[in-house]
């Protein structure tokens, strides 16, 4: 029994989960700052986001596995289908079951947040749930997978930034406010940085497998420049946010995250080998998570 559970846990890629909930944390804290926090909405939103991230991870494992993109040339952790620990049929069944969980949590979240009122917002979130499921699956699955056409960065920026921060804030407050946009942009840029870092690590194996990520299209030198631009821009945008919406020195707590981000920029600027990028993946993901917690907490203290 344990032998079958272990590969599934590995396929869930637990190290990606903190990044996935970062936007929910920011949205919830900004909602609390405006006196509109709901613990039940928060819990269900976290569970839904984690389920969507796991769905994406399973779908990526399946898509890259059946296309042969995951092979002996890949630098990162061995995937479930690649290793043979989980069959293609079993993975597809896991994906279908995960979709059912996402749908159930989406219904629960919408009802908990909006009840039987706010029909437009309820319909909007049903649409967002459907688009999120579609985006999670079609990154690598299918003949027209957008991750194979260099569009992954755009989707990550939108869903991890605007949809995550703005959507979660909307669940609590039932309307959008201008002060959520700069944090959403900053988080979207950092999240796109995590994806680009992953793609820079795999640039050679992806190119040989005809997986045309943005990193592959840009080439090694320009992909690195693009990465440094993403992280630097996130810092600049968040500084602008701190200046425009300053109300207390607690608001500046997230500046602490600039220390590991600066170290990250230095290390990536010197990186040459795939393992140099791989070692920074966890660092950037956890730093983004730290950034989100500090930014959110700084506005509720």
C-alpha positions as CSV (number, residue, x, y, z in Angstrom):
1,X,0.0,0.0,0.0
2,X,2.7,2.5,1.0
3,X,4.6,1.7,-2.2
4,X,1.7,3.1,-4.2
5,X,1.1,6.1,-2.0
6,X,4.7,7.4,-2.1
7,X,4.8,7.9,-5.9
8,X,1.5,9.8,-5.8
9,X,2.8,12.1,-3.1
10,X,5.8,12.7,-5.2
11,X,3.6,13.4,-8.2
12,X,1.7,16.0,-6.2
13,X,5.0,17.9,-6.0
14,X,4.4,19.3,-2.6
15,X,7.2,21.9,-2.9
16,X,5.0,23.8,-5.4
17,X,2.1,24.2,-3.0
18,X,3.3,27.2,-0.9
19,X,3.7,29.3,-4.1
20,X,0.2,28.4,-5.2
21,X,-1.5,29.8,-2.0
22,X,0.6,33.0,-1.9
23,X,-2.1,35.0,-3.8
24,X,-4.8,33.8,-1.5
25,X,-2.8,35.0,1.5
26,X,-2.3,38.5,0.1
27,X,-6.0,38.8,-1.0
28,X,-7.2,37.6,2.4
29,X,-4.9,39.9,4.4
30,X,-5.9,42.9,2.3
31,X,-9.6,41.9,2.8
32,X,-9.0,41.7,6.6
33,X,-7.4,45.2,6.4
34,X,-10.8,46.3,5.1
35,X,-12.7,44.4,7.8
36,X,-14.1,41.8,5.4
37,X,-12.3,38.5,6.3
38,X,-14.1,35.2,6.5
39,X,-12.3,32.2,7.9
40,X,-14.5,29.7,6.1
41,X,-14.0,31.4,2.8
42,X,-10.2,31.4,3.5
43,X,-10.0,27.7,4.3
44,X,-12.0,26.6,1.3
45,X,-10.1,28.9,-1.0
46,X,-6.8,27.5,0.3
47,X,-8.0,23.9,-0.3
48,X,-9.3,24.8,-3.8
49,X,-6.0,26.4,-4.8
50,X,-4.0,23.5,-3.5
51,X,-6.3,21.1,-5.4
52,X,-5.8,23.1,-8.6
53,X,-2.0,23.1,-8.2
54,X,-2.0,19.4,-7.7
55,X,-4.2,19.0,-10.7
56,X,-1.7,21.0,-12.7
57,X,1.2,19.0,-11.4
58,X,-0.5,15.7,-12.3
59,X,-1.5,16.9,-15.7
60,X,2.1,18.1,-16.4
61,X,3.4,14.7,-15.4
62,X,0.9,13.1,-17.8
63,X,1.4,15.5,-20.7
64,X,5.2,15.5,-20.6
65,X,5.2,11.8,-19.9
66,X,3.1,10.7,-22.9
67,X,5.0,13.2,-25.2
68,X,8.4,11.8,-24.1
69,X,9.5,15.2,-22.9
70,X,10.4,13.7,-19.5
71,X,13.5,11.6,-20.4
72,X,17.0,10.8,-19.2
73,X,18.2,14.3,-20.2
74,X,15.9,16.0,-17.8
75,X,17.7,17.6,-14.8
76,X,14.9,17.9,-12.2
77,X,13.2,15.3,-10.1
78,X,12.1,12.2,-11.9
79,X,8.4,12.2,-12.8
80,X,5.9,9.5,-11.9
81,X,5.1,8.3,-15.5
82,X,8.7,8.8,-16.5
83,X,9.9,6.4,-13.8
84,X,7.0,3.9,-14.4
85,X,5.8,4.3,-10.8
86,X,2.4,5.4,-12.0
87,X,0.9,4.2,-15.4
88,X,-0.7,6.6,-17.9
89,X,-4.1,5.1,-17.2
90,X,-3.7,5.6,-13.4
91,X,-2.5,9.2,-13.9
92,X,-5.5,10.0,-16.1
93,X,-7.8,8.5,-13.5
94,X,-6.1,10.6,-10.8
95,X,-6.6,13.7,-12.9
96,X,-10.3,13.0,-13.4
97,X,-10.8,12.4,-9.6
98,X,-8.9,15.7,-8.9
99,X,-11.2,17.6,-11.3
100,X,-14.2,16.3,-9.3
101,X,-12.6,17.6,-6.1
102,X,-11.9,21.0,-7.7
103,X,-15.5,21.3,-8.9
104,X,-16.9,20.3,-5.4
105,X,-14.6,22.8,-3.7
106,X,-15.5,25.5,-6.2
107,X,-19.3,25.1,-5.5
108,X,-18.6,25.1,-1.8
109,X,-16.5,28.3,-2.0
110,X,-19.0,30.2,-4.2
111,X,-21.9,29.3,-1.9
112,X,-19.9,30.2,1.3
113,X,-18.8,33.5,-0.1
114,X,-21.9,34.7,-2.0
115,X,-24.8,32.5,-0.7
116,X,-27.8,32.8,-3.0
117,X,-27.2,36.4,-3.8
118,X,-24.6,38.1,-6.1
119,X,-25.7,36.0,-9.1
120,X,-23.2,37.8,-11.4
121,X,-20.3,37.1,-9.1
122,X,-21.3,33.5,-8.7
123,X,-21.4,33.0,-12.4
124,X,-18.1,34.8,-12.8
125,X,-16.4,32.5,-10.3
126,X,-17.9,29.4,-12.0
127,X,-16.3,30.7,-15.2
128,X,-13.0,31.3,-13.4
129,X,-13.1,27.8,-12.0
130,X,-13.7,26.3,-15.4
131,X,-10.9,28.4,-16.9
132,X,-8.5,27.4,-14.1
133,X,-9.2,23.7,-14.7
134,X,-8.7,24.2,-18.4
135,X,-5.4,26.1,-17.8
136,X,-4.1,23.5,-15.4
137,X,-4.7,20.6,-17.8
138,X,-3.8,22.1,-21.2
139,X,-0.3,23.5,-20.1
140,X,1.2,20.2,-21.4
141,X,-1.8,18.0,-22.3
142,X,-3.1,17.9,-25.9
143,X,-1.8,18.6,-29.3
144,X,-2.1,22.4,-28.8
145,X,-0.7,22.5,-25.2
146,X,0.1,26.2,-24.6
147,X,3.2,25.3,-22.5
148,X,4.7,23.9,-25.7
149,X,4.1,27.2,-27.5
150,X,5.8,29.6,-25.1
151,X,2.6,30.9,-23.5
152,X,3.1,29.4,-20.0
153,X,4.6,32.6,-18.6
154,X,1.5,34.7,-19.6
155,X,-0.9,32.2,-18.0
156,X,1.1,32.0,-14.8
157,X,1.3,35.8,-14.5
158,X,-2.5,36.0,-15.0
159,X,-3.6,33.1,-12.8
160,X,-1.0,33.4,-10.0
161,X,-1.2,37.2,-10.0
162,X,-4.5,38.8,-10.9
163,X,-6.8,35.8,-10.6
164,X,-5.3,34.6,-7.3
165,X,-5.0,38.0,-5.5
166,X,-7.9,39.7,-7.1
167,X,-10.2,36.7,-7.1
168,X,-9.6,35.9,-3.4
169,X,-10.1,39.5,-2.5
170,X,-13.4,39.6,-4.4
171,X,-14.6,36.5,-2.5
172,X,-14.2,38.3,0.8
173,X,-15.2,41.9,-0.2
174,X,-17.6,41.3,-3.2
175,X,-15.9,44.1,-5.2
176,X,-12.4,45.0,-6.4
177,X,-10.3,47.9,-5.0
178,X,-7.4,49.6,-6.7
179,X,-4.9,48.7,-4.0
180,X,-4.8,45.0,-5.0
181,X,-3.4,45.5,-8.5
182,X,0.2,46.3,-7.7
183,X,0.6,43.3,-5.3
184,X,-1.0,41.1,-7.9
185,X,1.4,42.3,-10.6
186,X,4.4,41.8,-8.2
187,X,3.3,38.2,-7.3
188,X,2.5,37.4,-11.0
189,X,6.1,38.5,-12.0
190,X,7.7,36.4,-9.2
191,X,5.6,33.4,-10.1
192,X,6.5,33.8,-13.8
193,X,10.1,33.9,-12.6
194,X,9.7,30.5,-10.9
195,X,8.3,29.0,-14.2
196,X,11.1,30.6,-16.2
197,X,13.7,29.3,-13.8
198,X,12.3,25.8,-14.3
199,X,12.3,26.3,-18.1
200,X,15.9,27.6,-18.0
201,X,17.0,24.5,-16.2
202,X,15.3,22.3,-18.8
203,X,16.1,24.4,-21.9
204,X,18.3,21.7,-23.6
205,X,16.0,18.8,-23.0
206,X,12.9,20.8,-23.8
207,X,14.4,22.0,-27.1
208,X,15.3,18.4,-28.1
209,X,11.7,17.4,-27.3
210,X,10.3,20.3,-29.3
211,X,8.8,21.8,-26.1
212,X,9.1,25.5,-27.2
213,X,8.9,27.3,-23.9
214,X,9.7,31.0,-23.8
215,X,13.1,30.1,-22.4
216,X,13.8,27.9,-25.5
217,X,12.6,30.6,-27.8
218,X,14.7,33.3,-26.1
219,X,17.8,31.2,-25.8
220,X,20.0,30.9,-22.8
221,X,21.4,34.4,-22.6
222,X,18.2,36.3,-23.2
223,X,16.2,33.9,-21.0
224,X,18.5,34.8,-18.1
225,X,18.1,38.5,-18.9
226,X,14.3,38.0,-19.0
227,X,14.5,36.3,-15.6
228,X,16.5,39.1,-14.0
229,X,14.0,41.6,-15.4
230,X,11.1,39.7,-13.9
231,X,12.6,39.6,-10.4
232,X,13.8,43.2,-10.6
233,X,10.4,44.4,-11.9
234,X,8.6,42.6,-9.0
235,X,10.8,44.5,-6.5
236,X,10.2,47.8,-8.2
237,X,6.4,47.3,-8.4
238,X,6.2,46.3,-4.8
239,X,8.3,49.4,-3.7
240,X,5.8,51.6,-5.6
241,X,3.0,49.9,-3.8
242,X,4.7,50.5,-0.4
243,X,5.1,54.2,-1.2
244,X,1.6,54.7,-2.6
245,X,-0.2,52.8,0.2
246,X,2.0,53.5,3.2
247,X,0.1,53.7,6.5
248,X,2.5,52.1,9.0
249,X,6.1,50.9,9.1
250,X,4.6,47.4,9.5
251,X,3.7,47.8,5.8
252,X,7.3,47.5,5.0
253,X,7.8,44.1,6.5
254,X,8.0,42.5,3.1
255,X,11.2,44.4,2.4
256,X,12.9,41.6,4.3
257,X,12.2,39.3,1.3
258,X,14.4,41.6,-0.8
259,X,17.5,40.1,0.9
260,X,17.0,36.5,-0.5
261,X,15.7,38.0,-3.8
262,X,18.9,40.1,-4.2
263,X,21.0,37.0,-3.4
264,X,18.9,35.1,-6.0
265,X,19.6,37.7,-8.6
266,X,23.3,37.5,-8.0
267,X,23.4,33.7,-8.2
268,X,21.3,33.5,-11.3
269,X,23.5,36.2,-13.0
270,X,26.4,33.9,-12.4
271,X,24.6,30.6,-13.2
272,X,25.9,28.5,-16.1
273,X,24.8,24.9,-15.6
274,X,21.2,23.5,-15.3
275,X,21.8,22.4,-11.7
276,X,22.6,26.1,-10.8
277,X,19.1,27.0,-11.8
278,X,17.5,23.9,-10.2
279,X,19.1,24.7,-6.8
280,X,17.4,28.2,-6.9
281,X,13.9,26.9,-7.8
282,X,13.0,26.1,-4.2
283,X,14.7,29.3,-3.0
284,X,12.6,31.5,-5.3
285,X,9.3,29.7,-4.6
286,X,9.7,29.9,-0.8
287,X,11.0,33.5,-1.0
288,X,7.8,34.4,-3.0
289,X,5.7,32.7,-0.3
290,X,7.6,34.7,2.4
291,X,7.1,37.9,0.4
292,X,3.3,37.2,0.3
293,X,3.0,36.5,4.0
294,X,5.1,39.5,5.1
295,X,3.2,41.8,2.7
296,X,-0.2,40.6,3.9
297,X,0.7,40.5,7.6
298,X,2.1,44.0,7.3
299,X,-1.3,45.4,6.5
300,X,-3.2,43.6,9.3
301,X,-0.8,44.5,12.2
